[in-house]
Amino acid sequence: MQTPSTQDTARPDRRWATRLSNILFIAAIFFAATAVYLWVTEEDTPDGPVAPTAEAGRNEFATVINAFRDAGLENVDPGRYSAEADQLEQPGQTIEIGDANAFVFIYPDADPEAAIAAREADAEDLDPETVVLESRQSERPLNEGQETHVFQASNVIVILVSDDADLVSTVEEAIDSLP
């Protein structure tokens, strides 16, 4: 038979371990239930942060991409290279719209009115029939033998290389929607 002093010290240690084990088990069940609840009730969230709304004369490359997507265009992605137009001073960036390319020339300035004025001055003699788009990565003009369309709004010029009439009208609507 055990002595009373040995019995008293063994039981409280076991009780404490049993209580701790039960508390951790209940906590694990609670966290598992919470995870299942959150997974089941999760709403669809956007792919990333919401792009800020641009002001007139302060449009950026992301604003143009969002305008294209908002107009219903699919497969709109930033291109992998920059471009230069022989009739414009500002360098451009490429947006791939499916198989077509749009070249975006943005005129930045701290003053929105100055940005718009810079775009207007640079595009004064812009002729879609004769403009040549070049890139350092390309050996020949990017618009060689293809239809070229020019759209302007705010501080943005877009040169679209495509003969798809639906795409041309959608891009025109998207650019006209820019602030």
N, C-alpha and C positions, 0 to 999 in steps of 0.2 A: 504494500500500500504506500501511496505517496504521502509525503509530509505536506502539511498545509502550506508551507512557504514555497514549495516547488510548484504546487497547483496554482497558486495565485499569480506567479510570474509567467507561466506558460499560457494561460488563458487570455490575458489582456493582449499579448503579442499576436495571438491568432485572431482575436476579435478585430484588432486594428487592421490586420492584413485582409481579413474577410470584408470588412467595411470598405476599405480602399479599393479592393477588387470590384465590389458591387458598384461603387460610385463611378469608377472608370468604365465599367460595362454599360451603365445607364448613360453616361456621357457619350460613349461611342454610338449607342443606338440613337441618341438625340441628334448627333452630327450626321449620321447616315440618313435619318429621316429628313433632316433639313436639306441635305444635298439632293435627295430624291425630289422633294417638294420644289426646290429651285429649278431643277432640271425639267420637271414636268410643266411648271407654270412659266417658264422662260419665254419671253416675247422675242420676236425677231428684232434684232438690233442692226443698225446700219453697219457697213463695212469699216467705217472709220469716222473721224470727227466731221462734223458738218462744216462745209466750207463757208467762210464769212461772205456776206453780201458785199459786192463791189459797189463803189460809188462811180459816178460818171467821171471818166478821165483817169480812173485808177484800176482798170481791169488788168488782170494778170493771166498768165498761162492757164492756171487752174480754173479761172473763171470761164475761159473759152471752152475748155474741156467740159465743164459742167453745163454750159449753155448747149453744147452739142448733145450731151446725154439727156438734158431736159427736153430737147426738141424731138427726142425719140430715136436718135441714132444709136445703133448698137456697135459693139466692137470698136469703141473709141479709146485709143491708147496713146500716150506720149510716144513720139518717135525716138529713134536712137541717134539721130544726128541733127545738126543745125543746117541752115540753108541761108544763102544770100541771093537777093534779087538784084540784077544789074541796074534796075531803075530806082532802088530804095537804098538809103544809107543805113538803116537799122538792120541788124542781123535777125534772122527768124529761127523759129523752132518748128519741128515737124509734129503733126498729129496724124496718126494713122487711123483712118476710118474704113475698116474692112480692107479692101484692096486699094483704096484711094488714099492720097496724101493731101493734107491741108497744111499750108505753111503760114505760121502765125508770126506777125511782126508787131511787137508791142512797143509803144512809145512811152517810156516812164518819165515822170517829172514830179517834183514835189507839189507843183501847182497843176491841178487837173486841167484848167483851161490852157495852160502852156503845153501839156501833153497832147491835147486835142489839136492845138494849133500846129505842133510839130508833125503830127500825123498828116494833117491836111496839106502842109507845105511839102512834105516829102512825097506825097501821092499826087501832087498837082499834075505831073506829066506821066503818070503811070498808065501804061497801055497794056491791057491783058493779052493782046494779040502778039506783042513783040517782047514781052518780059521773058527773061531767061533766069531760071532758078538753078543755082549751082551749089555743090557741097564739096568739101575737101575729100570726102569718102567716095565720091562718084567721079568717074572718068568723063562723063558727058552730062549735059544739062538734065535736070530732073524732070522737066516738062517737055522734053524733046518729042515732037510729033503728037502731042496730046492737047486736048482742050484745056484752056486756062481761064479761070473765073476769078474776079477780084471783088471782095466785099469789104466795106469799111464801116466802122462805127466807133464812136468814142475815141479811145487811144489805140485802137486795134485795126490792123489790116490783115485779112486772110486771103491767101491765094490758094484756090482749090484746083487741083489737077484731076479732072474727071469728066467723062462724057455722059454720066448718069444724070438725067434731067431731074429725077426725084431727089437725088442727093444734093444737087445744085440748089434746088428750091429750099430744101430743109436746112442746109448750111446758111443760105441767105436769111431765112427766118431766124435762125439761132443768132447770127451776128446782129441782126436788127433788134433782137431782144436785149442786147447788152446795154447796161445803163450808160 
